Amino acid sequence: MSMSRRRMMALSAAGLAGLPHLGSGAAEAFPSASKTVTILVGFAPGGGGDTWSRWMADYLRARWKTTVVVENKPGAGGTIVAGLLARAKPDGYTVALATSSPFTVAPYLQKLPYDPVADFRYLFQYLVSAQPLFVKADAQWTSMQELMAWGKANPGKLFWSTAATNGATHISTAAAFQAAGIDATYVPYKGGADAMSALLGGQIQALVAAEFPPFAASGRVRLLAESGPDKIPGYPDVPTYKELQFPVSVPIFYGIAGPAGMPEDAVKAWEAAGRDMVAEASFREMLGKLSGTGAYMDATAFGRTIADVNRKMAKLVPGLKLGN
């Protein structure tokens, strides 16, 4: 073989080797129809976060033409799922519902096997959820002030709960009781649905959770205050913790997070899905049913916000004397 022919063959081989998407080892574009997307949810079925995640799974199945499943792993205020997510393969196919409690609060209350900033890629935020404090409709209290006055006059007899133990609403409500000198008894449950059953069954007197809309609409519960700083859509007369000048009032966000190290094409696909999702008419219908507020952030903005909230919580939470 002549030198010139050998040189041409070598150049041709080098050119083929440089072409993308050739051969069995080529990278597959995200999302692949042959792979399953898993959304981990750290709360029990039937709660607000679970309901939103299942709605999103339906949306993604139609958009991506692939299998999307929701896996519930309740307990420990969502930190079990956060720990699993931190160790998941960072390929974009395993993500989790990202909420305030496990990603911005719990890391400052207990030792956890993950860093809330370094171990995750925050993909998008899609809403801020109302999580009011409410009682049964036939309860004797018609205002937050009446409930707190009764709690102060009856030490240890006010039993209450939240959708997530050691979550943002647990901290903000316990801080309010503490500041008012109230000895209230916190009762933990696996999620908002279980806690709602306990409230309606009389095991607790007050609950802070996102699962209130159908029960408020049917007249079974009475809202006394919103734990976040923003008014609940449709309930202009319900005061916020901020308006009541309670020590802490934390907005409760819902978003999607993946493990750190995800490829950028997967990040962009999730961002685009979230951006288009919040523009859907069915998304707005869900907001009306669950009393949330659409609040989309892309990966950059969401990640920056999470880092900022974590800096604030690192200073705030250790100074609170939280007791059950």
C-alpha positions in Angstrom: 0.0 0.0 0.0 1.4 3.4 -1.0 2.1 6.0 1.6 -0.5 8.4 0.2 -3.2 5.6 0.4 -2.3 4.8 4.0 -2.5 8.5 4.9 -5.9 8.8 3.3 -7.3 5.8 5.2 -5.9 7.1 8.5 -7.4 10.5 7.9 -10.8 8.9 7.0 -10.8 6.8 10.1 -9.9 9.8 12.3 -12.8 11.7 10.8 -15.3 9.0 11.4 -14.1 8.6 15.0 -14.8 12.3 15.6 -18.4 12.1 14.4 -21.0 12.2 17.2 -23.7 9.6 18.0 -22.0 6.7 16.1 -21.5 3.3 17.5 -23.1 1.4 20.4 -21.3 3.5 23.0 -22.8 6.8 21.8 -24.5 8.9 24.4 -28.4 8.8 24.3 -30.3 12.1 24.3 -32.4 12.9 27.4 -35.1 11.8 27.9 -34.9 8.3 26.3 -38.2 6.6 25.7 -36.6 3.3 26.8 -35.8 4.6 30.3 -38.0 5.2 33.3 -38.2 8.6 35.0 -38.7 8.3 38.8 -40.0 11.2 41.0 -39.3 10.5 44.7 -41.8 12.0 47.1 -40.9 12.2 50.8 -44.5 12.2 52.0 -47.4 9.8 52.2 -49.9 9.3 49.3 -52.8 11.7 49.3 -51.0 14.8 50.5 -50.4 18.0 48.6 -46.9 17.2 47.5 -48.0 13.7 46.4 -51.0 15.1 44.4 -48.8 17.6 42.6 -46.1 15.0 41.8 -48.7 12.6 40.3 -50.2 15.4 38.2 -46.7 16.2 37.0 -46.0 12.5 36.2 -49.0 12.5 33.9 -47.8 15.7 32.2 -44.3 14.3 31.6 -45.6 11.0 30.3 -47.5 12.9 27.6 -44.6 15.3 26.9 -41.7 12.8 26.8 -43.5 9.7 25.7 -41.8 7.6 28.3 -42.6 5.9 31.6 -42.8 8.2 34.6 -43.4 6.8 38.1 -43.9 8.4 41.5 -42.4 6.6 44.5 -43.5 7.6 48.0 -41.0 7.1 50.8 -42.5 9.0 53.7 -41.0 9.8 57.0 -38.4 12.0 58.8 -39.9 15.2 57.3 -38.8 14.3 53.7 -35.1 13.7 54.7 -35.2 10.0 53.7 -35.9 11.0 50.1 -33.3 13.7 50.2 -30.7 11.2 51.3 -31.7 8.8 48.6 -31.5 11.5 46.0 -28.1 12.6 47.0 -26.8 9.1 46.3 -28.8 8.5 43.1 -27.2 8.2 39.7 -26.9 11.8 38.3 -28.4 11.0 34.9 -31.6 13.0 35.2 -33.9 9.9 35.5 -34.2 10.1 39.3 -35.4 13.3 40.8 -37.4 14.3 43.8 -40.0 16.7 44.9 -38.1 19.5 46.5 -39.8 21.2 49.4 -38.7 23.6 52.1 -38.4 21.2 55.0 -35.7 18.6 54.0 -33.7 21.0 51.8 -33.6 24.2 53.9 -34.6 23.4 57.5 -33.9 19.9 58.6 -30.1 20.1 57.9 -29.9 22.6 60.8 -31.9 20.5 63.2 -30.2 17.2 62.9 -27.2 15.5 61.4 -28.1 14.3 57.9 -26.2 12.3 55.2 -26.3 15.2 52.7 -25.3 18.8 52.1 -28.5 20.7 51.0 -26.5 22.9 48.6 -23.6 20.9 47.4 -25.3 17.5 46.9 -28.2 18.6 44.6 -29.0 20.3 41.4 -32.1 22.3 41.8 -33.9 22.0 38.4 -37.0 24.3 38.8 -39.5 25.7 41.2 -43.1 25.7 40.1 -45.2 27.0 43.0 -45.4 28.4 46.4 -47.9 26.5 48.6 -50.3 27.9 51.2 -50.0 26.0 54.5 -52.3 27.6 57.0 -53.0 26.6 60.6 -56.6 25.4 60.9 -59.0 23.7 63.3 -62.2 21.8 62.9 -65.1 23.9 61.9 -67.0 23.1 65.1 -64.0 24.0 67.4 -64.4 26.7 70.0 -61.7 28.9 68.5 -62.6 31.5 65.8 -59.2 33.2 65.6 -55.6 32.6 66.1 -55.6 34.8 69.2 -58.4 32.8 70.8 -56.5 29.5 70.1 -53.3 30.9 71.6 -55.0 32.3 74.7 -56.6 28.9 75.3 -53.3 27.2 74.8 -51.6 29.5 77.3 -54.4 28.9 79.9 -54.2 25.1 79.4 -50.6 24.0 79.5 -49.8 20.8 77.6 -53.4 20.4 76.4 -53.2 22.0 73.0 -52.3 19.1 70.6 -51.1 20.1 67.2 -49.2 18.8 64.1 -47.9 19.7 60.7 -47.5 17.8 57.4 -43.7 17.5 58.0 -42.1 17.1 61.4 -39.2 19.4 61.8 -40.3 21.2 58.7 -40.6 24.9 58.1 -44.2 25.2 59.4 -43.2 23.1 62.5 -40.5 25.6 63.3 -42.5 28.7 62.6 -45.5 27.5 64.6 -43.4 26.2 67.5 -41.6 29.5 67.5 -44.9 31.4 67.7 -46.1 29.3 70.6 -42.7 29.6 72.4 -42.7 33.4 72.0 -46.2 33.6 73.5 -45.3 31.3 76.4 -47.5 28.5 75.3 -46.8 24.9 76.4 -48.3 23.0 73.4 -47.9 19.3 72.5 -46.6 18.5 69.0 -47.8 15.1 67.6 -45.8 13.8 64.6 -47.4 12.0 61.6 -46.1 10.6 58.4 -47.7 13.2 56.2 -50.5 15.7 55.8 -53.1 13.2 54.9 -52.5 11.2 58.2 -52.5 14.4 60.2 -55.7 15.6 58.6 -57.4 12.3 59.7 -56.1 12.9 63.2 -57.6 16.4 63.3 -61.0 15.3 62.0 -60.9 12.4 64.4 -60.2 14.6 67.4 -56.7 13.4 68.2 -55.3 16.9 67.7 -56.9 20.3 67.9 -54.8 22.2 65.3 -53.0 21.4 62.1 -50.7 23.3 59.7 -50.8 21.7 56.2 -51.4 22.2 52.5 -54.3 19.6 52.4 -56.9 22.1 53.6 -58.7 23.2 50.3 -61.4 20.5 50.0 -62.1 20.5 53.7 -62.3 24.2 53.9 -64.6 24.3 50.9 -66.9 21.8 52.4 -67.0 23.6 55.7 -65.2 20.9 57.7 -62.3 23.1 58.9 -61.7 26.7 59.8 -58.6 28.6 58.8 -57.1 30.7 61.6 -53.8 31.9 60.0 -51.4 31.3 57.1 -47.9 30.2 58.1 -46.2 31.9 55.1 -45.8 35.6 54.5 -48.3 35.8 51.6 -52.1 35.8 51.7 -54.0 32.6 50.6 -55.8 33.2 47.3 -59.5 33.3 48.0 -59.0 33.9 51.8 -58.3 37.6 52.2 -59.5 37.7 55.8 -57.1 35.0 57.1 -54.0 36.7 58.6 -50.5 35.6 57.9 -47.9 34.8 60.5 -46.0 37.8 59.3 -49.1 40.1 59.9 -49.5 38.6 63.3 -45.8 39.4 64.0 -44.8 35.9 64.8 -41.1 35.3 65.0 -40.8 33.2 61.7 -42.9 33.2 58.5 -41.4 30.9 55.8 -42.8 30.6 52.2 -43.3 26.9 51.4 -42.0 26.1 47.9 -42.5 23.1 45.6 -39.9 22.3 43.0 -37.9 19.5 41.4 -34.3 18.6 42.4 -31.8 16.0 41.1 -28.5 14.8 42.3 -25.4 17.0 41.8 -23.5 16.3 38.6 -26.4 16.0 36.2 -25.6 16.5 32.5 -26.6 19.9 31.2 -28.9 18.4 28.5 -31.0 16.7 31.2 -31.0 19.9 33.3 -32.3 21.9 30.2 -34.9 19.3 29.5 -36.3 19.5 33.0 -36.2 23.3 33.0 -38.1 23.4 29.7 -40.7 20.9 31.0 -41.2 23.0 34.2 -41.5 26.3 32.2 -44.1 24.9 29.8 -45.9 23.0 32.6 -46.8 26.1 34.5 -48.3 27.7 31.3 -50.8 24.8 31.0 -54.5 25.5 31.7 -54.7 22.3 33.7 -51.8 23.6 35.9 -53.9 26.7 36.7 -56.9 24.5 37.5 -54.8 22.6 40.0 -53.6 25.8 41.6 -57.3 26.7 42.1 -58.1 23.4 43.7 -55.0 23.3 46.0 -54.7 27.0 46.7 -51.2 27.4 45.5 -49.5 30.2 43.6 -47.6 29.5 40.4 -44.0 30.7 40.9 -41.6 29.3 38.2 -37.8 29.6 38.6 -35.3 28.0 36.3 -32.3 26.0 37.6 -30.0 29.0 38.1 -32.6 31.1 40.0 -33.9 28.2 42.1 -30.4 27.0 43.1 -29.4 30.6 44.1 -32.6 30.9 46.1 -32.1 27.6 47.9 -28.5 28.6 48.8 -29.7 32.0 50.1 -32.4 30.4 52.3 -29.9 27.9 53.7 -27.6 30.7 54.7 -30.4 32.3 56.6 -31.6 29.1 58.2 -28.1 28.2 59.3 -28.2 31.4 61.5 -31.9 31.2 62.5 -32.7 27.6 63.4 -30.0 26.8 65.9 -31.1 29.8 68.0 -34.7 28.5 68.4 -35.7 26.4 71.4 -38.0 23.9 69.7 -39.7 21.4 71.9 -42.6 19.1 71.3 
